[in-house]
Amino acid sequence: MAVPKQHRSKSRQGQRRMHLHAKQPSFVVCSKCKKEVLPHAVCLSCGFYQGREAINVLKKIDKKKKAQ
């Protein structure tokens, strides 16, 4: 089994892990409702993706109201 010859300090350990931090996601503006959405994803407020309706948002809202 491999055993390290020298102790690795916390400073050197942090320098090695420096690039592993979480990056802030970039957003794009929805062409229909002008809200921020993740790129290459359906807008959850209007349901459109690339100018076409992918999700019928109003249908889901009506279904929730009927259930209540």
PQR file of N, CA, C, O and H, with PARSE charges and radii, in Angstrom:
ATOM      1  N   MET A   1       0.842  -1.180   0.000 -0.4000 1.5000
ATOM      2  CA  MET A   1       0.000   0.000   0.000 -0.0000 2.0000
ATOM      3  C   MET A   1       0.885   1.240   0.000  0.5500 1.7000
ATOM      4  O   MET A   1       1.887   1.296   0.713 -0.5500 1.4000
ATOM      5  N   ALA A   2       0.513   2.225  -0.796 -0.4000 1.5000
ATOM      6  CA  ALA A   2       1.319   3.440  -0.913 -0.0000 2.0000
ATOM      7  C   ALA A   2       1.107   4.333   0.303  0.5500 1.7000
ATOM      8  O   ALA A   2      -0.019   4.533   0.760 -0.5500 1.4000
ATOM      9  H   ALA A   2      -0.301   2.179  -1.375  0.4000 1.0000
ATOM     10  N   VAL A   3       2.222   4.870   0.821 -0.4000 1.5000
ATOM     11  CA  VAL A   3       2.177   5.758   1.975 -0.0000 2.0000
ATOM     12  C   VAL A   3       2.917   7.037   1.608  0.5500 1.7000
ATOM     13  O   VAL A   3       4.033   6.970   1.094 -0.5500 1.4000
ATOM     14  H   VAL A   3       3.136   4.707   0.450  0.4000 1.0000
ATOM     15  N   PRO A   4       2.315   8.216   1.862 -0.5600 1.5000
ATOM     16  CA  PRO A   4       3.016   9.459   1.513  0.2800 2.0000
ATOM     17  C   PRO A   4       4.269   9.656   2.360  0.5500 1.7000
ATOM     18  O   PRO A   4       4.259   9.391   3.562 -0.5500 1.4000
ATOM     19  N   LYS A   5       5.360  10.125   1.724 -0.4000 1.5000
ATOM     20  CA  LYS A   5       6.629  10.311   2.440 -0.0000 2.0000
ATOM     21  C   LYS A   5       6.618  11.578   3.271  0.5500 1.7000
ATOM     22  O   LYS A   5       7.240  11.616   4.332 -0.5500 1.4000
ATOM     23  H   LYS A   5       5.369  10.339   0.747  0.4000 1.0000
ATOM     24  N   GLN A   6       5.923  12.626   2.815 -0.4000 1.5000
ATOM     25  CA  GLN A   6       5.905  13.909   3.520 -0.0000 2.0000
ATOM     26  C   GLN A   6       4.470  14.314   3.838  0.5500 1.7000
ATOM     27  O   GLN A   6       3.532  13.939   3.135 -0.5500 1.4000
ATOM     28  H   GLN A   6       5.418  12.595   1.953  0.4000 1.0000
ATOM     29  N   HIS A   7       4.321  15.080   4.900 -0.4000 1.5000
ATOM     30  CA  HIS A   7       3.009  15.620   5.275 -0.0000 2.0000
ATOM     31  C   HIS A   7       2.643  16.744   4.305  0.5500 1.7000
ATOM     32  O   HIS A   7       3.472  17.607   4.019 -0.5500 1.4000
ATOM     33  H   HIS A   7       5.083  15.385   5.471  0.4000 1.0000
ATOM     34  N   ARG A   8       1.441  16.739   3.811 -0.4000 1.5000
ATOM     35  CA  ARG A   8       0.987  17.799   2.912 -0.0000 2.0000
ATOM     36  C   ARG A   8       0.228  18.831   3.747  0.5500 1.7000
ATOM     37  O   ARG A   8      -0.769  18.498   4.388 -0.5500 1.4000
ATOM     38  H   ARG A   8       0.767  16.037   4.043  0.4000 1.0000
ATOM     39  N   SER A   9       0.687  20.054   3.741 -0.4000 1.5000
ATOM     40  CA  SER A   9       0.076  21.091   4.576 -0.0000 2.0000
ATOM     41  C   SER A   9      -1.305  21.464   4.036  0.5500 1.7000
ATOM     42  O   SER A   9      -1.635  21.186   2.883 -0.5500 1.4000
ATOM     43  H   SER A   9       1.497  20.324   3.221  0.4000 1.0000
ATOM     44  N   LYS A  10      -2.104  22.101   4.897 -0.4000 1.5000
ATOM     45  CA  LYS A  10      -3.445  22.531   4.490 -0.0000 2.0000
ATOM     46  C   LYS A  10      -3.377  23.580   3.398  0.5500 1.7000
ATOM     47  O   LYS A  10      -4.275  23.674   2.561 -0.5500 1.4000
ATOM     48  H   LYS A  10      -1.836  22.328   5.834  0.4000 1.0000
ATOM     49  N   SER A  11      -2.308  24.372   3.407 -0.4000 1.5000
ATOM     50  CA  SER A  11      -2.122  25.393   2.375 -0.0000 2.0000
ATOM     51  C   SER A  11      -1.933  24.752   1.005  0.5500 1.7000
ATOM     52  O   SER A  11      -2.568  25.154   0.030 -0.5500 1.4000
ATOM     53  H   SER A  11      -1.579  24.296   4.088  0.4000 1.0000
ATOM     54  N   ARG A  12      -1.058  23.757   0.937 -0.4000 1.5000
ATOM     55  CA  ARG A  12      -0.818  23.064  -0.339 -0.0000 2.0000
ATOM     56  C   ARG A  12      -2.054  22.288  -0.781  0.5500 1.7000
ATOM     57  O   ARG A  12      -2.353  22.211  -1.973 -0.5500 1.4000
ATOM     58  H   ARG A  12      -0.542  23.431   1.729  0.4000 1.0000
ATOM     59  N   GLN A  13      -2.757  21.724   0.167 -0.4000 1.5000
ATOM     60  CA  GLN A  13      -3.986  21.001  -0.144 -0.0000 2.0000
ATOM     61  C   GLN A  13      -5.007  21.962  -0.747  0.5500 1.7000
ATOM     62  O   GLN A  13      -5.685  21.626  -1.718 -0.5500 1.4000
ATOM     63  H   GLN A  13      -2.514  21.787   1.135  0.4000 1.0000
ATOM     64  N   GLY A  14      -5.116  23.163  -0.166 -0.4000 1.5000
ATOM     65  CA  GLY A  14      -6.040  24.167  -0.689 -0.0000 2.0000
ATOM     66  C   GLY A  14      -5.626  24.657  -2.061  0.5500 1.7000
ATOM     67  O   GLY A  14      -6.481  24.939  -2.901 -0.5500 1.4000
ATOM     68  H   GLY A  14      -4.566  23.436   0.623  0.4000 1.0000
ATOM     69  N   GLN A  15      -4.308  24.766  -2.307 -0.4000 1.5000
ATOM     70  CA  GLN A  15      -3.824  25.191  -3.619 -0.0000 2.0000
ATOM     71  C   GLN A  15      -4.179  24.159  -4.689  0.5500 1.7000
ATOM     72  O   GLN A  15      -4.489  24.516  -5.826 -0.5500 1.4000
ATOM     73  H   GLN A  15      -3.613  24.537  -1.625  0.4000 1.0000
ATOM     74  N   ARG A  16      -4.133  22.894  -4.323 -0.4000 1.5000
ATOM     75  CA  ARG A  16      -4.486  21.842  -5.270 -0.0000 2.0000
ATOM     76  C   ARG A  16      -5.983  21.885  -5.598  0.5500 1.7000
ATOM     77  O   ARG A  16      -6.382  21.651  -6.739 -0.5500 1.4000
ATOM     78  H   ARG A  16      -3.882  22.604  -3.400  0.4000 1.0000
ATOM     79  N   ARG A  17      -6.801  22.185  -4.592 -0.4000 1.5000
ATOM     80  CA  ARG A  17      -8.257  22.183  -4.773 -0.0000 2.0000
ATOM     81  C   ARG A  17      -8.809  23.534  -5.217  0.5500 1.7000
ATOM     82  O   ARG A  17     -10.025  23.710  -5.280 -0.5500 1.4000
ATOM     83  H   ARG A  17      -6.477  22.375  -3.665  0.4000 1.0000
ATOM     84  N   MET A  18      -7.933  24.490  -5.523 -0.4000 1.5000
ATOM     85  CA  MET A  18      -8.353  25.853  -5.807 -0.0000 2.0000
ATOM     86  C   MET A  18      -9.358  25.932  -6.966  0.5500 1.7000
ATOM     87  O   MET A  18     -10.279  26.747  -6.920 -0.5500 1.4000
ATOM     88  H   MET A  18      -6.945  24.346  -5.471  0.4000 1.0000
ATOM     89  N   HIS A  19      -9.199  25.116  -7.983 -0.4000 1.5000
ATOM     90  CA  HIS A  19     -10.067  25.192  -9.158 -0.0000 2.0000
ATOM     91  C   HIS A  19     -11.333  24.355  -9.011  0.5500 1.7000
ATOM     92  O   HIS A  19     -12.110  24.270  -9.962 -0.5500 1.4000
ATOM     93  H   HIS A  19      -8.451  24.454  -8.021  0.4000 1.0000
ATOM     94  N   LEU A  20     -11.566  23.738  -7.866 -0.4000 1.5000
ATOM     95  CA  LEU A  20     -12.731  22.877  -7.685 -0.0000 2.0000
ATOM     96  C   LEU A  20     -13.956  23.616  -7.149  0.5500 1.7000
ATOM     97  O   LEU A  20     -14.964  22.983  -6.836 -0.5500 1.4000
ATOM     98  H   LEU A  20     -10.934  23.807  -7.094  0.4000 1.0000
ATOM     99  N   HIS A  21     -13.886  24.938  -7.037 -0.4000 1.5000
ATOM    100  CA  HIS A  21     -15.009  25.693  -6.482 -0.0000 2.0000
ATOM    101  C   HIS A  21     -16.202  25.698  -7.449  0.5500 1.7000
ATOM    102  O   HIS A  21     -16.036  25.513  -8.655 -0.5500 1.4000
ATOM    103  H   HIS A  21     -13.067  25.453  -7.291  0.4000 1.0000
ATOM    104  N   ALA A  22     -17.385  25.909  -6.912 -0.4000 1.5000
ATOM    105  CA  ALA A  22     -18.599  25.943  -7.728 -0.0000 2.0000
ATOM    106  C   ALA A  22     -18.674  27.278  -8.457  0.5500 1.7000
ATOM    107  O   ALA A  22     -18.458  28.335  -7.863 -0.5500 1.4000
ATOM    108  H   ALA A  22     -17.520  26.060  -5.932  0.4000 1.0000
ATOM    109  N   LYS A  23     -18.980  27.222  -9.748 -0.4000 1.5000
ATOM    110  CA  LYS A  23     -19.088  28.432 -10.554 -0.0000 2.0000
ATOM    111  C   LYS A  23     -20.533  28.907 -10.569  0.5500 1.7000
ATOM    112  O   LYS A  23     -21.459  28.098 -10.520 -0.5500 1.4000
ATOM    113  H   LYS A  23     -19.154  26.364 -10.231  0.4000 1.0000
ATOM    114  N   GLN A  24     -20.722  30.217 -10.636 -0.4000 1.5000
ATOM    115  CA  GLN A  24     -22.062  30.781 -10.673 -0.0000 2.0000
ATOM    116  C   GLN A  24     -22.671  30.514 -12.052  0.5500 1.7000
ATOM    117  O   GLN A  24     -22.012  30.756 -13.063 -0.5500 1.4000
ATOM    118  H   GLN A  24     -19.969  30.874 -10.676  0.4000 1.0000
ATOM    119  N   PRO A  25     -23.912  30.020 -12.118 -0.5600 1.5000
ATOM    120  CA  PRO A  25     -24.500  29.698 -13.419  0.2800 2.0000
ATOM    121  C   PRO A  25     -24.768  30.960 -14.234  0.5500 1.7000
ATOM    122  O   PRO A  25     -25.076  32.018 -13.686 -0.5500 1.4000
ATOM    123  N   SER A  26     -24.645  30.827 -15.544 -0.4000 1.5000
ATOM    124  CA  SER A  26     -24.948  31.948 -16.430 -0.0000 2.0000
ATOM    125  C   SER A  26     -26.416  31.854 -16.847  0.5500 1.7000
ATOM    126  O   SER A  26     -26.966  30.761 -16.986 -0.5500 1.4000
ATOM    127  H   SER A  26     -24.394  29.967 -15.989  0.4000 1.0000
ATOM    128  N   PHE A  27     -27.030  32.999 -17.039 -0.4000 1.5000
ATOM    129  CA  PHE A  27     -28.439  33.046 -17.410 -0.0000 2.0000
ATOM    130  C   PHE A  27     -28.606  33.740 -18.751  0.5500 1.7000
ATOM    131  O   PHE A  27     -27.780  34.566 -19.139 -0.5500 1.4000
ATOM    132  H   PHE A  27     -26.583  33.886 -16.925  0.4000 1.0000
ATOM    133  N   VAL A  28     -29.679  33.401 -19.457 -0.4000 1.5000
ATOM    134  CA  VAL A  28     -30.070  34.085 -20.681 -0.0000 2.0000
ATOM    135  C   VAL A  28     -31.482  34.613 -20.480  0.5500 1.7000
ATOM    136  O   VAL A  28     -32.182  34.175 -19.567 -0.5500 1.4000
ATOM    137  H   VAL A  28     -30.350  32.730 -19.142  0.4000 1.0000
ATOM    138  N   VAL A  29     -31.906  35.543 -21.317 -0.4000 1.5000
ATOM    139  CA  VAL A  29     -33.228  36.151 -21.198 -0.0000 2.0000
ATOM    140  C   VAL A  29     -34.195  35.408 -22.109  0.5500 1.7000
ATOM    141  O   VAL A  29     -33.888  35.169 -23.277 -0.5500 1.4000
ATOM    142  H   VAL A  29     -31.337  35.899 -22.059  0.4000 1.0000
ATOM    143  N   CYS A  30     -35.350  35.044 -21.587 -0.4000 1.5000
ATOM    144  CA  CYS A  30     -36.389  34.373 -22.361 -0.0000 2.0000
ATOM    145  C   CYS A  30     -36.932  35.354 -23.402  0.5500 1.7000
ATOM    146  O   CYS A  30     -37.182  36.518 -23.089 -0.5500 1.4000
ATOM    147  H   CYS A  30     -35.599  35.238 -20.638  0.4000 1.0000
ATOM    148  N   SER A  31     -37.113  34.887 -24.634 -0.4000 1.5000
ATOM    149  CA  SER A  31     -37.569  35.773 -25.702 -0.0000 2.0000
ATOM    150  C   SER A  31     -39.049  36.136 -25.575  0.5500 1.7000
ATOM    151  O   SER A  31     -39.475  37.166 -26.097 -0.5500 1.4000
ATOM    152  H   SER A  31     -36.909  33.942 -24.889  0.4000 1.0000
ATOM    153  N   LYS A  32     -39.835  35.308 -24.891 -0.4000 1.5000
ATOM    154  CA  LYS A  32     -41.271  35.580 -24.748 -0.0000 2.0000
ATOM    155  C   LYS A  32     -41.584  36.457 -23.539  0.5500 1.7000
ATOM    156  O   LYS A  32     -42.205  37.511 -23.676 -0.5500 1.4000
ATOM    157  H   LYS A  32     -39.488  34.472 -24.466  0.4000 1.0000
ATOM    158  N   CYS A  33     -41.157  36.022 -22.361 -0.4000 1.5000
ATOM    159  CA  CYS A  33     -41.565  36.705 -21.128 -0.0000 2.0000
ATOM    160  C   CYS A  33     -40.456  37.576 -20.541  0.5500 1.7000
ATOM    161  O   CYS A  33     -40.683  38.258 -19.541 -0.5500 1.4000
ATOM    162  H   CYS A  33     -40.653  35.166 -22.250  0.4000 1.0000
ATOM    163  N   LYS A  34     -39.263  37.570 -21.136 -0.4000 1.5000
ATOM    164  CA  LYS A  34     -38.129  38.405 -20.709 -0.0000 2.0000
ATOM    165  C   LYS A  34     -37.639  38.104 -19.296  0.5500 1.7000
ATOM    166  O   LYS A  34     -37.099  38.992 -18.636 -0.5500 1.4000
ATOM    167  H   LYS A  34     -39.078  37.015 -21.948  0.4000 1.0000
ATOM    168  N   LYS A  35     -37.811  36.882 -18.819 -0.4000 1.5000
ATOM    169  CA  LYS A  35     -37.279  36.478 -17.522 -0.0000 2.0000
ATOM    170  C   LYS A  35     -35.986  35.707 -17.736  0.5500 1.7000
ATOM    171  O   LYS A  35     -35.740  35.187 -18.824 -0.5500 1.4000
ATOM    172  H   LYS A  35     -38.249  36.160 -19.355  0.4000 1.0000
ATOM    173  N   GLU A  36     -35.155  35.633 -16.690 -0.4000 1.5000
ATOM    174  CA  GLU A  36     -33.896  34.914 -16.787 -0.0000 2.0000
ATOM    175  C   GLU A  36     -34.118  33.411 -16.650  0.5500 1.7000
ATOM    176  O   GLU A  36     -34.819  32.953 -15.748 -0.5500 1.4000
ATOM    177  H   GLU A  36     -35.355  36.055 -15.806  0.4000 1.0000
ATOM    178  N   VAL A  37     -33.506  32.650 -17.564 -0.4000 1.5000
ATOM    179  CA  VAL A  37     -33.581  31.192 -17.530 -0.0000 2.0000
ATOM    180  C   VAL A  37     -32.191  30.631 -17.791  0.5500 1.7000
ATOM    181  O   VAL A  37     -31.335  31.317 -18.348 -0.5500 1.4000
ATOM    182  H   VAL A  37     -32.937  33.022 -18.297  0.4000 1.0000
ATOM    183  N   LEU A  38     -31.969  29.396 -17.394 -0.4000 1.5000
ATOM    184  CA  LEU A  38     -30.717  28.723 -17.705 -0.0000 2.0000
ATOM    185  C   LEU A  38     -30.644  28.466 -19.207  0.5500 1.7000
ATOM    186  O   LEU A  38     -31.674  28.207 -19.829 -0.5500 1.4000
ATOM    187  H   LEU A  38     -32.665  28.838 -16.942  0.4000 1.0000
ATOM    188  N   PRO A  39     -29.457  28.532 -19.803 -0.5600 1.5000
ATOM    189  CA  PRO A  39     -29.357  28.281 -21.246  0.2800 2.0000
ATOM    190  C   PRO A  39     -29.717  26.844 -21.591  0.5500 1.7000
ATOM    191  O   PRO A  39     -29.460  25.932 -20.805 -0.5500 1.4000
ATOM    192  N   HIS A  40     -30.305  26.640 -22.753 -0.4000 1.5000
ATOM    193  CA  HIS A  40     -30.720  25.331 -23.263 -0.0000 2.0000
ATOM    194  C   HIS A  40     -31.736  24.667 -22.341  0.5500 1.7000
ATOM    195  O   HIS A  40     -31.710  23.449 -22.162 -0.5500 1.4000
ATOM    196  H   HIS A  40     -30.514  27.381 -23.391  0.4000 1.0000
ATOM    197  N   ALA A  41     -32.626  25.456 -21.760 -0.4000 1.5000
ATOM    198  CA  ALA A  41     -33.654  24.913 -20.870 -0.0000 2.0000
ATOM    199  C   ALA A  41     -34.981  25.595 -21.150  0.5500 1.7000
ATOM    200  O   ALA A  41     -35.014  26.730 -21.626 -0.5500 1.4000
ATOM    201  H   ALA A  41     -32.648  26.445 -21.906  0.4000 1.0000
ATOM    202  N   VAL A  42     -36.073  24.904 -20.856 -0.4000 1.5000
ATOM    203  CA  VAL A  42     -37.416  25.449 -21.047 -0.0000 2.0000
ATOM    204  C   VAL A  42     -37.682  26.504 -19.982  0.5500 1.7000
ATOM    205  O   VAL A  42     -37.340  26.315 -18.814 -0.5500 1.4000
ATOM    206  H   VAL A  42     -36.046  23.982 -20.470  0.4000 1.0000
ATOM    207  N   CYS A  43     -38.290  27.610 -20.385 -0.4000 1.5000
ATOM    208  CA  CYS A  43     -38.670  28.664 -19.438 -0.0000 2.0000
ATOM    209  C   CYS A  43     -39.834  28.150 -18.599  0.5500 1.7000
ATOM    210  O   CYS A  43     -40.861  27.745 -19.144 -0.5500 1.4000
ATOM    211  H   CYS A  43     -38.568  27.763 -21.333  0.4000 1.0000
ATOM    212  N   LEU A  44     -39.681  28.165 -17.288 -0.4000 1.5000
ATOM    213  CA  LEU A  44     -40.717  27.615 -16.411 -0.0000 2.0000
ATOM    214  C   LEU A  44     -41.880  28.582 -16.212  0.5500 1.7000
ATOM    215  O   LEU A  44     -42.952  28.164 -15.773 -0.5500 1.4000
ATOM    216  H   LEU A  44     -38.847  28.494 -16.846  0.4000 1.0000
ATOM    217  N   SER A  45     -41.694  29.865 -16.526 -0.4000 1.5000
ATOM    218  CA  SER A  45     -42.785  30.822 -16.326 -0.0000 2.0000
ATOM    219  C   SER A  45     -43.741  30.849 -17.519  0.5500 1.7000
ATOM    220  O   SER A  45     -44.946  31.020 -17.334 -0.5500 1.4000
ATOM    221  H   SER A  45     -40.823  30.204 -16.883  0.4000 1.0000
ATOM    222  N   CYS A  46     -43.219  30.682 -18.753 -0.4000 1.5000
ATOM    223  CA  CYS A  46     -44.115  30.724 -19.921 -0.0000 2.0000
ATOM    224  C   CYS A  46     -44.165  29.391 -20.671  0.5500 1.7000
ATOM    225  O   CYS A  46     -45.110  29.153 -21.422 -0.5500 1.4000
ATOM    226  H   CYS A  46     -42.240  30.543 -18.903  0.4000 1.0000
ATOM    227  N   GLY A  47     -43.174  28.520 -20.488 -0.4000 1.5000
ATOM    228  CA  GLY A  47     -43.195  27.200 -21.106 -0.0000 2.0000
ATOM    229  C   GLY A  47     -42.632  27.149 -22.507  0.5500 1.7000
ATOM    230  O   GLY A  47     -42.797  26.134 -23.183 -0.5500 1.4000
ATOM    231  H   GLY A  47     -42.406  28.713 -19.878  0.4000 1.0000
ATOM    232  N   PHE A  48     -41.974  28.196 -22.977 -0.4000 1.5000
ATOM    233  CA  PHE A  48     -41.454  28.224 -24.338 -0.0000 2.0000
ATOM    234  C   PHE A  48     -39.978  27.874 -24.366  0.5500 1.7000
ATOM    235  O   PHE A  48     -39.241  28.160 -23.423 -0.5500 1.4000
ATOM    236  H   PHE A  48     -41.839  29.020 -22.428  0.4000 1.0000
ATOM    237  N   TYR A  49     -39.549  27.242 -25.475 -0.4000 1.5000
ATOM    238  CA  TYR A  49     -38.150  26.922 -25.714 -0.0000 2.0000
ATOM    239  C   TYR A  49     -37.890  27.092 -27.197  0.5500 1.7000
ATOM    240  O   TYR A  49     -38.537  26.438 -28.016 -0.5500 1.4000
ATOM    241  H   TYR A  49     -40.148  27.010 -26.241  0.4000 1.0000
ATOM    242  N   GLN A  50     -36.963  27.950 -27.554 -0.4000 1.5000
ATOM    243  CA  GLN A  50     -36.590  28.264 -28.932 -0.0000 2.0000
ATOM    244  C   GLN A  50     -37.800  28.684 -29.764  0.5500 1.7000
ATOM    245  O   GLN A  50     -37.950  28.256 -30.908 -0.5500 1.4000
ATOM    246  H   GLN A  50     -36.438  28.481 -26.888  0.4000 1.0000
ATOM    247  N   GLY A  51     -38.660  29.522 -29.187 -0.4000 1.5000
ATOM    248  CA  GLY A  51     -39.803  30.062 -29.917 -0.0000 2.0000
ATOM    249  C   GLY A  51     -40.999  29.141 -30.031  0.5500 1.7000
ATOM    250  O   GLY A  51     -42.016  29.524 -30.609 -0.5500 1.4000
ATOM    251  H   GLY A  51     -38.537  29.870 -28.258  0.4000 1.0000
ATOM    252  N   ARG A  52     -40.902  27.926 -29.491 -0.4000 1.5000
ATOM    253  CA  ARG A  52     -42.024  26.983 -29.546 -0.0000 2.0000
ATOM    254  C   ARG A  52     -42.471  26.643 -28.140  0.5500 1.7000
ATOM    255  O   ARG A  52     -41.674  26.662 -27.202 -0.5500 1.4000
ATOM    256  H   ARG A  52     -40.075  27.615 -29.021  0.4000 1.0000
ATOM    257  N   GLU A  53     -43.753  26.332 -27.997 -0.4000 1.5000
ATOM    258  CA  GLU A  53     -44.286  25.978 -26.679 -0.0000 2.0000
ATOM    259  C   GLU A  53     -43.928  24.531 -26.373  0.5500 1.7000
ATOM    260  O   GLU A  53     -44.347  23.616 -27.081 -0.5500 1.4000
ATOM    261  H   GLU A  53     -44.401  26.317 -28.759  0.4000 1.0000
ATOM    262  N   ALA A  54     -43.159  24.331 -25.323 -0.4000 1.5000
ATOM    263  CA  ALA A  54     -42.739  22.991 -24.928 -0.0000 2.0000
ATOM    264  C   ALA A  54     -43.614  22.456 -23.799  0.5500 1.7000
ATOM    265  O   ALA A  54     -43.901  21.260 -23.747 -0.5500 1.4000
ATOM    266  H   ALA A  54     -42.819  25.075 -24.748  0.4000 1.0000
ATOM    267  N   ILE A  55     -44.039  23.340 -22.895 -0.4000 1.5000
ATOM    268  CA  ILE A  55     -44.880  22.963 -21.762 -0.0000 2.0000
ATOM    269  C   ILE A  55     -46.096  23.882 -21.747  0.5500 1.7000
ATOM    270  O   ILE A  55     -45.964  25.099 -21.872 -0.5500 1.4000
ATOM    271  H   ILE A  55     -43.806  24.312 -22.937  0.4000 1.0000
ATOM    272  N   ASN A  56     -47.271  23.300 -21.597 -0.4000 1.5000
ATOM    273  CA  ASN A  56     -48.473  24.107 -21.476 -0.0000 2.0000
ATOM    274  C   ASN A  56     -48.626  24.484 -19.999  0.5500 1.7000
ATOM    275  O   ASN A  56     -49.168  23.719 -19.201 -0.5500 1.4000
ATOM    276  H   ASN A  56     -47.379  22.311 -21.496  0.4000 1.0000
ATOM    277  N   VAL A  57     -48.138  25.674 -19.656 -0.4000 1.5000
ATOM    278  CA  VAL A  57     -48.107  26.116 -18.266 -0.0000 2.0000
ATOM    279  C   VAL A  57     -49.519  26.376 -17.742  0.5500 1.7000
ATOM    280  O   VAL A  57     -49.817  26.071 -16.587 -0.5500 1.4000
ATOM    281  H   VAL A  57     -47.697  26.295 -20.305  0.4000 1.0000
ATOM    282  N   LEU A  58     -50.381  26.931 -18.577 -0.4000 1.5000
ATOM    283  CA  LEU A  58     -51.745  27.239 -18.139 -0.0000 2.0000
ATOM    284  C   LEU A  58     -52.529  25.970 -17.812  0.5500 1.7000
ATOM    285  O   LEU A  58     -53.358  25.967 -16.902 -0.5500 1.4000
ATOM    286  H   LEU A  58     -50.138  27.179 -19.515  0.4000 1.0000
ATOM    287  N   LYS A  59     -52.271  24.903 -18.546 -0.4000 1.5000
ATOM    288  CA  LYS A  59     -52.952  23.634 -18.287 -0.0000 2.0000
ATOM    289  C   LYS A  59     -52.576  23.096 -16.910  0.5500 1.7000
ATOM    290  O   LYS A  59     -53.422  22.577 -16.181 -0.5500 1.4000
ATOM    291  H   LYS A  59     -51.597  24.905 -19.285  0.4000 1.0000
ATOM    292  N   LYS A  60     -51.277  23.228 -16.559 -0.4000 1.5000
ATOM    293  CA  LYS A  60     -50.829  22.752 -15.253 -0.0000 2.0000
ATOM    294  C   LYS A  60     -51.451  23.571 -14.126  0.5500 1.7000
ATOM    295  O   LYS A  60     -51.809  23.024 -13.083 -0.5500 1.4000
ATOM    296  H   LYS A  60     -50.590  23.649 -17.151  0.4000 1.0000
ATOM    297  N   ILE A  61     -51.582  24.881 -14.335 -0.4000 1.5000
ATOM    298  CA  ILE A  61     -52.176  25.750 -13.318 -0.0000 2.0000
ATOM    299  C   ILE A  61     -53.644  25.393 -13.117  0.5500 1.7000
ATOM    300  O   ILE A  61     -54.124  25.325 -11.985 -0.5500 1.4000
ATOM    301  H   ILE A  61     -51.291  25.325 -15.182  0.4000 1.0000
ATOM    302  N   ASP A  62     -54.364  25.163 -14.235 -0.4000 1.5000
ATOM    303  CA  ASP A  62     -55.774  24.793 -14.139 -0.0000 2.0000
ATOM    304  C   ASP A  62     -55.946  23.459 -13.409  0.5500 1.7000
ATOM    305  O   ASP A  62     -56.889  23.288 -12.637 -0.5500 1.4000
ATOM    306  H   ASP A  62     -53.974  25.218 -15.154  0.4000 1.0000
ATOM    307  N   LYS A  63     -55.042  22.527 -13.653 -0.4000 1.5000
ATOM    308  CA  LYS A  63     -55.112  21.206 -13.020 -0.0000 2.0000
ATOM    309  C   LYS A  63     -54.918  21.333 -11.508  0.5500 1.7000
ATOM    310  O   LYS A  63     -55.583  20.642 -10.737 -0.5500 1.4000
ATOM    311  H   LYS A  63     -54.276  22.667 -14.281  0.4000 1.0000
ATOM    312  N   LYS A  64     -54.004  22.220 -11.081 -0.4000 1.5000
ATOM    313  CA  LYS A  64     -53.767  22.419  -9.655 -0.0000 2.0000
ATOM    314  C   LYS A  64     -54.975  23.059  -8.994  0.5500 1.7000
ATOM    315  O   LYS A  64     -55.322  22.702  -7.868 -0.5500 1.4000
ATOM    316  H   LYS A  64     -53.463  22.781 -11.707  0.4000 1.0000
ATOM    317  N   LYS A  65     -55.628  24.007  -9.678 -0.4000 1.5000
ATOM    318  CA  LYS A  65     -56.814  24.655  -9.124 -0.0000 2.0000
ATOM    319  C   LYS A  65     -57.963  23.668  -8.961  0.5500 1.7000
ATOM    320  O   LYS A  65     -58.690  23.713  -7.968 -0.5500 1.4000
ATOM    321  H   LYS A  65     -55.346  24.298 -10.592  0.4000 1.0000
ATOM    322  N   LYS A  66     -58.123  22.785  -9.928 -0.4000 1.5000
ATOM    323  CA  LYS A  66     -59.193  21.783  -9.841 -0.0000 2.0000
ATOM    324  C   LYS A  66     -58.969  20.831  -8.676  0.5500 1.7000
ATOM    325  O   LYS A  66     -59.924  20.406  -8.025 -0.5500 1.4000
ATOM    326  H   LYS A  66     -57.533  22.749 -10.734  0.4000 1.0000
ATOM    327  N   ALA A  67     -57.720  20.496  -8.412 -0.4000 1.5000
ATOM    328  CA  ALA A  67     -57.401  19.582  -7.332 -0.0000 2.0000
ATOM    329  C   ALA A  67     -57.712  20.207  -5.963  0.5500 1.7000
ATOM    330  O   ALA A  67     -58.070  19.504  -5.018 -0.5500 1.4000
ATOM    331  H   ALA A  67     -56.944  20.841  -8.940  0.4000 1.0000
ATOM    332  N   GLN A  68     -57.571  21.513  -5.873 -0.4000 1.5000
ATOM    333  CA  GLN A  68     -57.840  22.177  -4.606 -0.0000 2.0000
ATOM    334  C   GLN A  68     -59.334  22.300  -4.411  0.5500 1.7000
ATOM    335  O   GLN A  68     -59.783  22.835  -3.397 -0.5500 1.4000
ATOM    336  H   GLN A  68     -57.280  22.084  -6.641  0.4000 1.0000
TER
END
